[in-house]
Amino acid sequence: MFSPVPVEAYLDSIRGDLDWILDDDNILDSPYYGVLNACRVLMVLAHGPHLVPSKEEAATWALESAPTEHTGLIIQCLECYRSSADVSEQERPTDGHAWDSRQLLAFRDWARGRS
């Protein structure tokens, strides 16, 4: 029904998302979205544009690829992603959880160095 997406258009799109995540402190506004999408983009950049990984696949990859200091944060993000708990519209960006800003910014800085 749709023609294939050109590889460069796909890469431009995911890089644009990663740029937003890594810019300023945006990762603090939407923690688990930012971490999981950064994992997706980094996985594609590491393995090639033929991949279109899910957030769960990318988080699993990142748990094996990222420094151990980021493991707890990635697991927290993955748990939020898998959760079926009801959250309000206002709580959706954080899944109603408290987040460690130092961990988020350290992850952001690590991801910047990989992108």
C-alpha positions as CSV (number, residue, x, y, z in Angstrom):
1,M,0.0,0.0,0.0
2,F,2.9,2.3,0.8
3,S,6.2,2.5,-1.1
4,P,9.4,1.8,0.9
5,V,10.7,4.6,3.0
6,P,14.1,5.8,1.7
7,V,16.9,4.9,4.0
8,E,18.1,8.5,4.3
9,A,14.6,9.7,5.2
10,Y,14.4,7.0,8.0
11,L,17.8,7.9,9.3
12,D,17.0,11.7,9.2
13,S,13.8,11.0,11.1
14,I,15.4,9.0,13.9
15,R,18.4,11.3,14.1
16,G,16.0,14.2,14.5
17,D,14.3,12.5,17.4
18,L,17.6,11.7,19.0
19,D,18.8,15.3,18.5
20,W,15.7,16.5,20.5
21,I,16.3,14.0,23.2
22,L,19.9,15.0,23.6
23,D,19.3,18.7,23.3
24,D,19.4,20.7,26.5
25,D,17.6,18.9,29.3
26,N,14.7,17.5,27.2
27,I,15.3,14.0,28.6
28,L,14.2,15.3,32.0
29,D,10.8,16.2,30.6
30,S,10.0,12.8,29.1
31,P,12.4,10.3,30.8
32,Y,11.4,6.9,29.7
33,Y,10.4,8.1,26.2
34,G,13.8,9.8,25.8
35,V,15.9,6.9,27.2
36,L,14.1,4.2,25.2
37,N,14.1,6.1,21.9
38,A,17.7,7.0,22.4
39,C,18.4,3.2,22.8
40,R,16.4,2.6,19.5
41,V,18.4,5.1,17.6
42,L,21.8,4.0,19.0
43,M,20.9,0.4,18.1
44,V,20.2,1.4,14.5
45,L,23.3,3.4,14.3
46,A,25.3,0.5,15.7
47,H,23.8,-2.2,13.5
48,G,22.5,-0.4,10.3
49,P,19.4,1.1,8.9
50,H,17.9,-2.3,8.1
51,L,16.7,-2.5,11.7
52,V,13.5,-1.0,13.0
53,P,13.7,-2.2,16.6
54,S,10.9,-1.9,19.2
55,K,11.6,0.1,22.3
56,E,11.7,-3.2,24.2
57,E,14.2,-4.8,21.8
58,A,16.4,-1.7,22.0
59,A,16.3,-1.6,25.8
60,T,17.3,-5.2,25.9
61,W,20.2,-4.4,23.5
62,A,21.2,-1.4,25.6
63,L,21.3,-3.5,28.7
64,E,24.1,-5.5,27.1
65,S,25.8,-2.5,25.3
66,A,25.6,0.4,27.7
67,P,27.9,0.9,30.7
68,T,26.6,-0.8,33.8
69,E,26.0,2.6,35.4
70,H,23.0,3.0,33.1
71,T,21.5,-0.4,33.7
72,G,19.1,0.6,36.6
73,L,17.8,3.6,34.6
74,I,17.2,1.4,31.4
75,I,15.4,-1.2,33.6
76,Q,13.2,1.5,35.2
77,C,12.3,2.8,31.7
78,L,11.5,-0.7,30.4
79,E,9.3,-1.3,33.5
80,C,7.4,1.9,32.7
81,Y,7.0,0.9,29.1
82,R,5.7,-2.6,30.0
83,S,3.4,-1.3,32.8
84,S,-0.4,-1.3,32.4
85,A,-0.9,1.0,35.3
86,D,-3.3,3.9,34.7
87,V,-1.6,7.2,34.7
88,S,-3.2,10.6,34.2
89,E,-2.5,12.7,31.1
90,Q,-0.3,15.0,33.2
91,E,1.7,12.0,34.6
92,R,2.2,10.3,31.2
93,P,5.7,11.8,30.4
94,T,7.1,10.4,33.7
95,D,4.7,7.5,34.1
96,G,3.9,9.0,37.5
97,H,7.4,8.1,38.8
98,A,10.2,10.1,40.3
99,W,13.4,10.1,38.2
100,D,17.0,10.8,39.2
101,S,18.0,13.7,37.1
102,R,21.7,13.0,37.5
103,Q,21.2,9.5,36.1
104,L,19.1,10.9,33.2
105,L,21.7,13.5,32.3
106,A,24.6,11.0,32.6
107,F,22.7,8.7,30.2
108,R,22.1,11.7,27.9
109,D,25.8,12.5,27.9
110,W,26.8,8.9,27.2
111,A,24.3,8.7,24.3
112,R,25.7,12.0,22.9
113,G,29.1,10.4,22.7
114,R,27.7,7.4,20.8
115,S,25.5,9.3,18.3
